[in-house]
């Protein structure tokens, strides 16, 4: 009700400097950063409130172990925002501010594993880390065993139940990482911060048309017929991003495209005698193809790292998909954790969430302009960009402002300097017309 009371409805032909389609975590961040630059912004979302869609079901993990320099640099820049979340917002929220749980992350190390790409990048970027041997692992995370199990399989495969083939090399620990306590609240915080700078949000409002003339966007039309005029539209529609791109006529001109992917995350109680909520941490386990983090109520949240053996369910209509936890994926993910955490009990009741990820062809987001002047995209970000939302908002605002003032981003990609780290972030890395990046992990980790 408070959202509805403070919400300002757009009126017919009202002029805004920028309309953002979507009010998830990144859409709200884009609004805040543009509003800070003096843009009159409007976020339009078909759902009842900000962060109500896929953002609300995000694992909200904040970590830095990416397989590219640009991925690590943006993620490390993001740490500074979350560590001083209230200071960054510089505004009040009647619901309070989300809390950053700095639990740390441990990336399990295997021979030839992901850490071999990550460590040189950590050194290059300056990410603090510790390398744990298995003795240190046994001391710091005694609830995990250290066996390796070969290529990930599913419980119906006999190999799933085989004895471990060897041992982990150890763990790569990053103390600054963690997770956000309430992803929907964090989005609401950004909404309130944007509103404090003059931004407007409207909900239960669906886009029917992206209007244009002479090669430039001129506004949007809602399904109720309301026309909103603007010279700038930013597509931050999450799993619906490809729908909006087709509406704007830019879908076919983009070399990298996005699709909606159905994904499950499961919740199980921590084993008896283990306070995982206090003593646990975010863990990436590529050997068993799962990631976990503590969840409130001394529970454990389990996600899949998308191994080849797990089926990928691509969704053609993001408004119509199976949102019920499946027996097959529940068993796969929970039993994988039980292999790593032998004291874990497997509950009879299946708890978890099912939602859609907005995934690009190489699982790296697209932060860019498009061939339609004034139409921008911040898409393909689901599953791995929650942590980067404030950075992405800042970078998108810098990009939009530069292009609108005449900068040719296609010919001379914009480089944005991080406010916290001073690192240079080349926005050309996220361009729509890049080739598929072979260094991508082609997976997600919360």
N, C-alpha and C positions, 0 to 999 in steps of 0.2 A: 504493500500500500504506500509506503514512503516513496518508493520509486515512482509510482503513478502520480503522487502528489507533486513531486519535483520535476516530472517529465514535461517538457515543452513540446507540444504537437506542432509539426510543420504545417504551414498554411499554403493554400494554392498559390503557385508561382513565387513563393518566398525565395529569396536569393541567399545562397550560402557560398562561401569561398571554397569549401570542400565538403563533399558528402562521402562518408565511409560506409560501405556496405558490409555490415557485420559489427557486432559488439562483443566479440570474444576478447581474450586477453591481448592479442596483437592489435585488433581493431580499436580497442579502448586506448592502447598505448599510442597508436598513431594519432588518435584524436587529441590526446593530452599534449603530445609534442608539437603538433601543428597549432593547437590553441596557444601554446606558449610563444609561438612565433607571430601570433596575432591573427591567424586565420579563423574565420567564423566557420565552425565545423558542425556537421550533423551526422550522427551515427544512426543508421537505419537497420533494424534487426527484426526478423519475423517471429522471434521467440519473446517470452514475457519479460525478460530482464537481461542485463549484461552477464556474460559468462555462463549462460544457461545451457548452451549447446555442448560441443565436444570439449570445450575448456573445462566445464564442470567435472568431467570424467578424466581429466588429465592426471597422470601420476605426479605432475608438477616437480619433477626431479631437476635439480640444478647440478650439472656436472660438466667437465671440460674435456673428457677423453673422446675427441673426434679424430678422424683419420686424415684431415687436411689442416693446413696452417690457418686458413680463413675460418674454418669451423672452430678451432681451438681459440683463436684470437677473439671472436665474437662472444663465445661462451665465457671466457675468462673476464672480458669486459663486463659481462652480465653479473658476475659475482658482486661487483661494487654496488650495483643498484639494490640487490636483494639484502645485502648486509646493512644498508641504511635505507630501508624501504620507506619508513616514515619521513625521513629527511628528503628523499627524492620526491615524494608526493607533495610535501609542503601544503597539506590541506587536511581537513578533518573528514571523518566518515562516521556517521552515527552508529555504524556496526563495528567500529574499531578497525584496526589494520591487520592484515594477514601477517603471520609470523614465519620467518625463515628459520627452519630447523637445520642448523649447521652440523649435521651428523657425520659428514665425511663420506667418501666413496672408496670402496676397494674394488679394483678391476682385477679379477683372477688372471694370473699369467700362465700361459701355456707355451710350450715350445712352438715357435713360429706364430704366436698369437698376436692379437690386436695391439698389445702393449709395445710391440717392436716398432709399430708405426707411431704410436702415441708419445713414447718417451723422447725422441728427438724433437718433436713439436713442443712438448712441455718445456724443454730446455731452451728452444728458440723463442718461445713466447714469454717464458718466465713464470710458469705455473708452479707453485710450491708442491712438492710431493715427497713421499717416502717409499722406498722399495722394501717390502717385507719378505723375508724368507718364510718357509713353512713353520719354523719354530716360533717366529713372531706372530704368524697367522694363528697358531694354536693358542697363543697367549691373548691376542687382541680379539679374535673372533672364535672362541673355543667351540661354538655350536656348529661350525662348519667342518666337514671332513675334506681331505685334500686329494682325493682320487681323481683321475681323468678317465673319461669314458668313450673316447673316440668321437666320430661324427655323431651329432645329435640324432636321435631316433625317437619313435613314439612307443607308448607302452604295448601296442599290439605287435611290435617287432621283438623277437626273442633277444636281439642284441641289447635292448634297453635294460634287461635284467642281468647282463653279464657282470662279472666282477671288474673293478677298475683295472685299466690297462697300465696305469702309471701314476705319477703324482704331479700336482701343479708345481710350477716353478716358484710360485709365491704370489704376492699381491702388490699391486700398484695403488698406493693410498694417497688421496688428495684431501687434505683437512678442510679446505675452504668450501667444499661442495656439500650438498644436502638436498632438501626438498622444501616446498612451500606448504604450510599447514592446510590451507583452504584455497584452492585455485579460483573458485567462484568469488570468494571474498576479495582476493587480490584484484580481480577484474572490476568488481564494484568499487574498490579503492581508486582505480584508474578512472572510472566513470566520474566519481565525485571530484577527482583532481581536475579532469577536463572541464567539468561543469564550473568549477571555481575559476577557470580561465575563460569562461564564456561559451564553452561547448554545449551542444544540445544532443539529447538521445531520444529516439522514439522507438517503441517496441510494438510487437504484433503488427508490423508493417512490412509487407512483402513487395519486392521490386518486380514490376512487370515488364519494364522497358528501360533501356539505357538510350537516351535520346542523343542525337548528334547531328551536326550540320557542317559541311565544308571540311570534313576530316577532323573535326574536334567535337569532344563531348559537350553537350549543352545542358544535361540534367538527367533526372530519372523520373519515371512515372510509377506510382504504386498501384497495386491491384485494385484499390478503391477509387482509382482515377486521379488521385492527388498528383500534381506535377510540381516537382522541386527543381528549380533552376540552379545550376552550378557549372563553373568551368573546369572543375576537378572532381573526378570520381575515383575512389580507391577501393579496389576489390579485395576485401579481407573476409570473404564469406566462408572460409573453412571448407568443409566437404561439399558445399554448394558452389565453390569458386569456378568450376568448369562451366556450370550453368550460367553464371553471370558473364563469363568470358564469351560464351556463345551468343548471349544476348547483345553484347557489345560488338560482336563481329570480329574479335581478335583471337579467337581460339585457334583457328587454322594457321594464323601467321606466326604462332609461337613454336619454336623448335622443341622446347621442353613443355610438356603438358602435365596436368594433374588429374587424378582420379580419386574416387572415394573407396577406402578399404575398410572392411569390417574388422574390428579388433576386440579382443576380450582381455580383461584384467580381473584377477581373482583375489579374494581375501580369505585368509585362514587364521585361526588363533595361533599365537605363539606357543611353542611347546611348554609343558608344565615346568616351572622352575626357571624359565628364561624370561627376563624382562626385555623383550626385543624393542619395545617402544623407547626405552631409555638407553639400552646398550647396543642395539642394532644400528645398522648403517645402510646406506644404499650400496648394493652389490651388483656388479655386472659379471655374469658367469657365462662366457661364450662356450665353455665346454658342454654345458647342459642347455644353453640357449635360453636362459631366463635372466631377468633382473628382478630384484626385490628391494623393498624399502619398508621401514616401520610405518605402521598405520595406527591411528588412535584406538584406544581400547586394548592395547597390547596385541594387536593383530599384525599380520604380515601381508603386504600387497605383492602380488606376483604378476609379472608381465612376460610376454614372449619376445625374444630377440629375432624372431622371424627366420628360423632355420629353413633350409630347402624342404625338409620333411613335413613342415606344417603347411596345410593348404591356405592359400590366399583367396579371400572372398571379396572380389571387386564388385562394387554396387553401382548399377546404372542410374538408379533413382534414389538420391540420398534421403528422400522422404518416405521410402518404402524398403525396409530391410529387417531382418530377424534380430531383435534386440534381447533375445533370451539366451542366457549362458548355456552353452552346449556341453553335453556330457563328455564328448570326445576331447575338447580342448581343456576343459576343467581337469580331466584325468591326466592329460599330458603335462600341463603346467604344474599342478600340485604334486604329482609323482616325481617330476624332475627335481623340485625343491626337496622332497623327501629323500632323494638320493644324496643331496648335498647336506641335508640337515636330518640325520638319522632319527633324532628324537621327535621329529614332527609327526603329529597325528593327522590322519587324513579324515576330515569330518564328513559326515553323511550329507549334511546340508551344503548345497553349492551356493556360495555367495560371490558376487562379482558384478562387474558392469560391462556392457557391450555398447560400443559407440563406433563412430566412423572417424578414420584418419583422412586428412587431405594430403595425398602423397604425390610427389612429382616423379618423373621418369627415373631420376637418379637419387631420389629420397633427400635431395637438398632443396631448400626453399627457393622460391623465385621472389626477389625483391627488386622491382624494376618498373620502368615506364612500359608502354606498349606502342604499337603502330598507330593507335588512335590517340591523337594529342589530348592531353588532360586525363587520360585513363591509365591508372597505375595499379599494380598488383603486389600484394604481400600474401602469397599463397604457397601451398605445398609444405606447410609448416607443422602439420599435426604430428604429435608423438615425440618430437624432438626439439621444438622451438619454444615451448612455454618458458623455459629458462631465459631465452633470449628476447622475450617480448619487449621489455623496456629498451633494450639496445636496438631491436628492429624498429620500434616506434621512432626512436631518435634518428636512426639512419634513413628511414623512409621520409621523415620530415625534411631532413637535409637534402635528400635526393629530389623530392617534389619541389622544394623551394628553389633549388639550383636549376632544374629543368624549366620551371615556369619563368625563370629569369633569363633563359636563353642558353643554358649549358647543354651541349650535345653529349649526353651520357652514352649514346651508342658508340660514337667515335672516340670519346675520351671518358672512360668510366670514372665516375666520382669516387674519390677516396675520402673516407670519413675518419677523423681522429677520435679515438675513444676518450671520453671525459675522465674515466677513472684510471685507465692503464696507459693512456697516451699511444696505444697501438694504432697503426693505420689499418683500416678495414676497407679493402677494395670491393666496392659494390658491384664491380663487373663480374666478380665470382658468382653472383646470384642472378646473372642476367637471363632473360627468357630465351635467348637464342644461342646459349652455350651448347657445346656438345655434352653428351652424357659423361659425367666425371667418373673415370675408372677407379679413383681412389675412395669413392664413397663406400661406406659399409653396407649400403642397401638394406638397412634395417633401422629399428628405432630402439630407444632406451629411455622410455618415460617422457 
